[in-house]
Amino acid sequence: MAIGFAPETASVNASRRAGRHRTLEPAEWTAAGIPLLINPREVVTDLHTRHLPAPGTAVVAVYSPDERLTASASFAQRPHVVDGWERRNAILVHLRRITADDLRRRRPVRTAVLLVCRDGGAGWTEVDGAWMWGLRDACSLYGLRPGSYITVTDDGWRVQGEDRTGRTPNATSWSAAASRGAASLRPSGTPPLRRAAAR
C-alpha cells in the first residue's frame, strides 16, 4: 500500500486560478468612481488614533454622508492572501459586529473606508488588490458605498488609486503612541464609537 499526497484536482486548480482574478488594479479602482475623501489626512489620523494599528492590522470604518465616523473596527489580517473573496469575508464579519446593513435603502448613503497597516513599500501590491476587491464586494452585499482604500507603511500613508499621501502616521507610529497612552491621544469631545477589535 502506497502512502503519499494525492495530486491536486482540476477543480482545486481552477478555484485557485479564479481566486487570482478576485483582485482590482489601481486603474480599475479609480474607474469604479470611488468617492474621494474630503480630508484624507484627518481620516487617517483619526483612525490611527482610535485603533493604533500595527503592521498586520486592518481597520474598517463606516461614515455618514457628511463624512462623520459612525462605527469602526480593527482586526488582525492574514498576510499574503491575494484572494479578494477571503478579504471580503473578513470585512463582512466585522461590519456585522459594529453596524446594521443598509440593504433596505434604495441606494447606498453610507461609505465604508478600509485602512490597512502593513510592511513593505507604499506602492500597490496584489494583496492590496485583493483588499480592494473585498471592500467593493462587501459594500455591495451590505448596502454601503465602497470608499477609499488606505495603506499605512513605513513610508507613511497612501490612498491607493489616488495621488494623496502623507508621512505620518506610519507603520511605526503605533509603538510610540501606545507608550504615551491611547487615551491621551483621543480628541476631546469625541463621541464613543461602537468598536470591535480582534488582534
DRENRO-569661 format. One record per residue (C-alpha): residue number from 0; residue in three letters; x, y, z. Coordinates in pm, 1 decimal. Example, Ala and Ser with C-alpha at 12.3 -4.5 7.8 and 13.67 -1.06 7.14 Angstrom:
+--------+-------+----------+----------+----------+
| badren | fivex |        u |        v |        w |
+--------+-------+----------+----------+----------+
|      0 |   Ala |   1230.0 |   -450.0 |    780.0 |
|      1 |   Ser |   1367.0 |   -106.0 |    714.0 |
+--------+-------+----------+----------+----------+
//
This chain:
+--------+-------+----------+----------+----------+
| badren | fivex |        u |        v |        w |
+--------+-------+----------+----------+----------+
|      0 |   Met |      0.0 |      0.0 |      0.0 |
|      1 |   Ala |    149.2 |    329.8 |   -111.9 |
|      2 |   Ile |    113.1 |    635.8 |    106.0 |
|      3 |   Gly |    159.8 |    981.4 |    -36.4 |
|      4 |   Phe |     -5.0 |   1305.7 |   -137.0 |
|      5 |   Ala |   -275.8 |   1287.1 |   -398.0 |
|      6 |   Pro |   -226.6 |   1521.3 |   -693.9 |
|      7 |   Glu |   -434.1 |   1837.6 |   -691.6 |
|      8 |   Thr |   -757.6 |   1801.8 |   -879.5 |
|      9 |   Ala |   -857.0 |   2018.4 |  -1171.2 |
|     10 |   Ser |  -1134.0 |   2175.7 |   -962.8 |
|     11 |   Val |   -887.3 |   2285.1 |   -694.2 |
|     12 |   Asn |   -653.9 |   2434.3 |   -951.9 |
|     13 |   Ala |   -943.8 |   2609.8 |  -1121.9 |
|     14 |   Ser |  -1057.1 |   2752.2 |   -789.4 |
|     15 |   Arg |   -711.6 |   2890.2 |   -719.5 |
|     16 |   Arg |   -689.6 |   3043.1 |  -1064.6 |
|     17 |   Ala |  -1030.2 |   3204.6 |  -1015.2 |
|     18 |   Gly |   -914.7 |   3343.7 |   -682.6 |
|     19 |   Arg |   -634.1 |   3530.9 |   -852.8 |
|     20 |   His |   -893.3 |   3724.1 |  -1051.3 |
|     21 |   Arg |  -1070.3 |   3845.3 |   -737.5 |
|     22 |   Thr |   -845.3 |   4147.2 |   -724.7 |
|     23 |   Leu |   -851.0 |   4503.3 |   -855.3 |
|     24 |   Glu |   -575.1 |   4704.4 |  -1018.5 |
|     25 |   Pro |   -543.3 |   5073.0 |   -919.2 |
|     26 |   Ala |   -677.4 |   5179.1 |  -1260.5 |
|     27 |   Glu |   -986.2 |   4960.0 |  -1213.6 |
|     28 |   Trp |  -1037.8 |   5104.6 |   -867.6 |
|     29 |   Thr |  -1018.5 |   5460.2 |  -1000.0 |
|     30 |   Ala |  -1252.6 |   5379.0 |  -1288.7 |
|     31 |   Ala |  -1510.6 |   5246.2 |  -1041.8 |
|     32 |   Gly |  -1581.3 |   5603.0 |   -928.5 |
|     33 |   Ile |  -1482.7 |   5556.7 |   -564.6 |
|     34 |   Pro |  -1584.1 |   5874.7 |   -375.4 |
|     35 |   Leu |  -1290.7 |   6089.7 |   -267.2 |
|     36 |   Leu |  -1234.4 |   6178.5 |     94.9 |
|     37 |   Ile |  -1267.0 |   6549.8 |    167.5 |
|     38 |   Asn |   -977.0 |   6540.9 |    412.7 |
|     39 |   Pro |   -783.7 |   6211.4 |    392.8 |
|     40 |   Arg |   -515.7 |   6323.3 |    639.2 |
|     41 |   Glu |   -779.8 |   6387.0 |    904.6 |
|     42 |   Val |   -942.2 |   6048.6 |    839.4 |
|     43 |   Val |   -612.1 |   5860.7 |    860.5 |
|     44 |   Thr |   -502.7 |   6043.0 |   1175.8 |
|     45 |   Asp |   -836.4 |   5983.9 |   1347.7 |
|     46 |   Leu |   -849.0 |   5611.5 |   1266.8 |
|     47 |   His |   -487.6 |   5568.5 |   1369.4 |
|     48 |   Thr |   -550.3 |   5746.0 |   1699.5 |
|     49 |   Arg |   -852.2 |   5528.9 |   1776.4 |
|     50 |   His |   -707.2 |   5191.4 |   1680.4 |
|     51 |   Leu |   -325.0 |   5229.3 |   1686.7 |
|     52 |   Pro |   -282.8 |   4972.9 |   1405.9 |
|     53 |   Ala |     45.9 |   4784.6 |   1391.5 |
|     54 |   Pro |    161.2 |   4606.3 |   1075.4 |
|     55 |   Gly |    -76.8 |   4316.3 |   1018.2 |
|     56 |   Thr |   -384.2 |   4513.3 |   1128.0 |
|     57 |   Ala |   -679.5 |   4632.2 |    920.1 |
|     58 |   Val |   -937.5 |   4894.1 |   1018.1 |
|     59 |   Val |  -1280.6 |   4914.9 |    855.9 |
|     60 |   Ala |  -1475.6 |   5235.2 |    919.3 |
|     61 |   Val |  -1825.4 |   5348.4 |    824.0 |
|     62 |   Tyr |  -1901.3 |   5713.6 |    750.1 |
|     63 |   Ser |  -2225.1 |   5907.2 |    721.6 |
|     64 |   Pro |  -2294.5 |   6121.0 |    411.1 |
|     65 |   Asp |  -2132.8 |   6421.3 |    583.9 |
|     66 |   Glu |  -1814.3 |   6214.8 |    639.9 |
|     67 |   Arg |  -1879.9 |   6167.1 |   1010.4 |
|     68 |   Leu |  -1741.7 |   5844.6 |   1154.2 |
|     69 |   Thr |  -2025.7 |   5628.2 |   1287.1 |
|     70 |   Ala |  -1852.7 |   5295.0 |   1354.4 |
|     71 |   Ser |  -1514.8 |   5129.7 |   1314.6 |
|     72 |   Ala |  -1341.8 |   4801.4 |   1388.6 |
|     73 |   Ser |   -981.1 |   4687.2 |   1387.5 |
|     74 |   Phe |   -880.6 |   4327.3 |   1328.1 |
|     75 |   Ala |   -578.8 |   4112.3 |   1253.5 |
|     76 |   Gln |   -524.6 |   4026.9 |    888.8 |
|     77 |   Arg |   -380.5 |   3714.3 |    735.9 |
|     78 |   Pro |    -65.9 |   3807.9 |    541.8 |
|     79 |   His |     -8.8 |   3728.5 |    175.8 |
|     80 |   Val |   -374.8 |   3649.8 |     94.6 |
|     81 |   Val |   -433.6 |   3753.2 |   -266.6 |
|     82 |   Asp |   -790.5 |   3624.2 |   -299.3 |
|     83 |   Gly |  -1044.1 |   3902.7 |   -257.2 |
|     84 |   Trp |  -1310.1 |   3653.8 |   -151.9 |
|     85 |   Glu |  -1128.8 |   3587.8 |    175.6 |
|     86 |   Arg |  -1071.6 |   3959.5 |    230.5 |
|     87 |   Arg |  -1439.2 |   4030.3 |    165.8 |
|     88 |   Asn |  -1547.3 |   3774.2 |    424.0 |
|     89 |   Ala |  -1317.4 |   3924.7 |    686.3 |
|     90 |   Ile |  -1457.7 |   4272.4 |    621.6 |
|     91 |   Leu |  -1818.4 |   4148.7 |    637.4 |
|     92 |   Val |  -1762.1 |   3973.6 |    970.3 |
|     93 |   His |  -1651.3 |   4296.8 |   1132.9 |
|     94 |   Leu |  -1909.3 |   4516.7 |    962.8 |
|     95 |   Arg |  -2179.6 |   4292.8 |   1109.4 |
|     96 |   Arg |  -2033.3 |   4338.5 |   1456.0 |
|     97 |   Ile |  -2039.6 |   4717.5 |   1452.7 |
|     98 |   Thr |  -2333.8 |   4833.6 |   1239.4 |
|     99 |   Ala |  -2656.2 |   4722.1 |   1074.1 |
|    100 |   Asp |  -2670.0 |   4685.5 |    697.5 |
|    101 |   Asp |  -2833.7 |   4939.5 |    465.6 |
|    102 |   Leu |  -2985.9 |   4686.1 |    225.6 |
|    103 |   Arg |  -3336.9 |   4830.3 |    265.7 |
|    104 |   Arg |  -3231.0 |   5163.5 |    123.3 |
|    105 |   Arg |  -3288.3 |   5229.5 |   -244.3 |
|    106 |   Arg |  -2930.9 |   5345.0 |   -282.2 |
|    107 |   Pro |  -2627.2 |   5347.6 |    -53.9 |
|    108 |   Val |  -2577.6 |   5659.6 |    156.5 |
|    109 |   Arg |  -2307.4 |   5549.8 |    399.8 |
|    110 |   Thr |  -1949.7 |   5481.1 |    294.0 |
|    111 |   Ala |  -1704.4 |   5219.0 |    416.0 |
|    112 |   Val |  -1333.4 |   5302.4 |    422.6 |
|    113 |   Leu |  -1059.3 |   5045.5 |    474.0 |
|    114 |   Leu |   -719.6 |   5123.4 |    626.1 |
|    115 |   Val |   -454.1 |   4851.0 |    619.4 |
|    116 |   Cys |   -126.0 |   4879.6 |    809.7 |
|    117 |   Arg |    136.7 |   4654.9 |    652.1 |
|    118 |   Asp |    506.5 |   4603.0 |    596.3 |
|    119 |   Gly |    670.8 |   4685.5 |    265.9 |
|    120 |   Gly |    664.6 |   4986.7 |     39.5 |
|    121 |   Ala |    380.9 |   5227.1 |    -24.2 |
|    122 |   Gly |    314.6 |   5106.5 |   -379.4 |
|    123 |   Trp |     23.2 |   4885.8 |   -479.4 |
|    124 |   Thr |     59.4 |   4509.8 |   -428.6 |
|    125 |   Glu |   -150.9 |   4204.8 |   -517.5 |
|    126 |   Val |   -260.8 |   4188.0 |   -155.5 |
|    127 |   Asp |   -387.6 |   4546.4 |   -184.9 |
|    128 |   Gly |   -578.3 |   4441.9 |   -496.2 |
|    129 |   Ala |   -745.5 |   4163.2 |   -300.5 |
|    130 |   Trp |   -843.0 |   4408.0 |    -24.7 |
|    131 |   Met |   -987.3 |   4646.4 |   -284.4 |
|    132 |   Trp |  -1195.9 |   4370.5 |   -440.6 |
|    133 |   Gly |  -1305.2 |   4256.9 |    -96.1 |
|    134 |   Leu |  -1407.1 |   4606.9 |     13.2 |
|    135 |   Arg |  -1605.9 |   4669.5 |   -303.8 |
|    136 |   Asp |  -1787.6 |   4336.0 |   -282.1 |
|    137 |   Ala |  -1851.7 |   4360.1 |     91.9 |
|    138 |   Cys |  -2006.7 |   4703.0 |     45.9 |
|    139 |   Ser |  -2229.3 |   4573.4 |   -233.2 |
|    140 |   Leu |  -2353.1 |   4291.3 |     -9.1 |
|    141 |   Tyr |  -2404.4 |   4523.5 |    288.9 |
|    142 |   Gly |  -2572.8 |   4818.7 |    120.1 |
|    143 |   Leu |  -2278.6 |   5057.2 |    159.0 |
|    144 |   Arg |  -2071.8 |   5261.9 |    -83.3 |
|    145 |   Pro |  -1710.7 |   5147.6 |   -120.7 |
|    146 |   Gly |  -1485.0 |   5428.2 |     -8.2 |
|    147 |   Ser |  -1111.6 |   5486.6 |     -3.1 |
|    148 |   Tyr |   -859.2 |   5209.2 |     46.7 |
|    149 |   Ile |   -566.4 |   5339.6 |    252.1 |
|    150 |   Thr |   -234.4 |   5171.9 |    326.1 |
|    151 |   Val |     -6.7 |   5266.3 |    615.4 |
|    152 |   Thr |    356.3 |   5156.2 |    574.5 |
|    153 |   Asp |    699.9 |   5262.5 |    696.8 |
|    154 |   Asp |    689.7 |   5536.5 |    432.2 |
|    155 |   Gly |    366.9 |   5685.3 |    567.4 |
|    156 |   Trp |      8.4 |   5660.2 |    446.3 |
|    157 |   Arg |   -125.5 |   5644.1 |     92.3 |
|    158 |   Val |   -475.2 |   5648.9 |    -55.5 |
|    159 |   Gln |   -437.4 |   5379.6 |   -320.7 |
|    160 |   Gly |   -562.3 |   5476.1 |   -665.1 |
|    161 |   Glu |   -516.2 |   5844.9 |   -583.9 |
|    162 |   Asp |   -214.1 |   6071.4 |   -561.1 |
|    163 |   Arg |   -265.7 |   6158.8 |   -194.4 |
|    164 |   Thr |     -5.4 |   6064.0 |     61.8 |
|    165 |   Gly |    143.2 |   6169.4 |    394.6 |
|    166 |   Arg |    446.2 |   6081.6 |    608.2 |
|    167 |   Thr |    264.2 |   6047.5 |    937.4 |
|    168 |   Pro |    118.1 |   5840.0 |   1080.3 |
|    169 |   Asn |    323.4 |   5548.4 |    952.9 |
|    170 |   Ala |    364.3 |   5179.5 |   1033.9 |
|    171 |   Thr |    588.7 |   5254.4 |   1332.0 |
|    172 |   Ser |    376.4 |   5530.9 |   1484.9 |
|    173 |   Trp |    166.6 |   5286.1 |   1687.0 |
|    174 |   Ser |    452.9 |   5190.1 |   1920.5 |
|    175 |   Ala |    530.4 |   5548.0 |   2019.0 |
|    176 |   Ala |    161.6 |   5628.9 |   2056.4 |
|    177 |   Ala |     98.7 |   5319.8 |   2267.0 |
|    178 |   Ser |    376.3 |   5413.1 |   2506.1 |
|    179 |   Arg |    219.6 |   5754.8 |   2560.2 |
|    180 |   Gly |   -122.6 |   5601.9 |   2605.2 |
|    181 |   Ala |   -405.1 |   5597.9 |   2354.3 |
|    182 |   Ala |   -633.7 |   5786.9 |   2590.1 |
|    183 |   Ser |   -418.2 |   6097.1 |   2579.2 |
|    184 |   Leu |   -437.0 |   6098.9 |   2200.4 |
|    185 |   Arg |   -814.3 |   6078.9 |   2173.2 |
|    186 |   Pro |   -956.8 |   6416.5 |   2062.1 |
|    187 |   Ser |  -1159.2 |   6584.6 |   2336.8 |
|    188 |   Gly |  -1533.6 |   6575.8 |   2288.2 |
|    189 |   Thr |  -1516.3 |   6277.5 |   2052.7 |
|    190 |   Pro |  -1825.1 |   6060.3 |   2098.4 |
|    191 |   Pro |  -1765.1 |   5693.9 |   2182.9 |
|    192 |   Leu |  -1795.8 |   5457.7 |   1888.1 |
|    193 |   Arg |  -1912.7 |   5103.2 |   1864.1 |
|    194 |   Arg |  -1586.9 |   4920.6 |   1814.2 |
|    195 |   Ala |  -1487.5 |   4559.3 |   1770.0 |
|    196 |   Ala |  -1121.9 |   4464.7 |   1788.2 |
|    197 |   Ala |   -971.8 |   4124.1 |   1724.7 |
|    198 |   Arg |   -595.0 |   4105.6 |   1747.0 |
+--------+-------+----------+----------+----------+
//
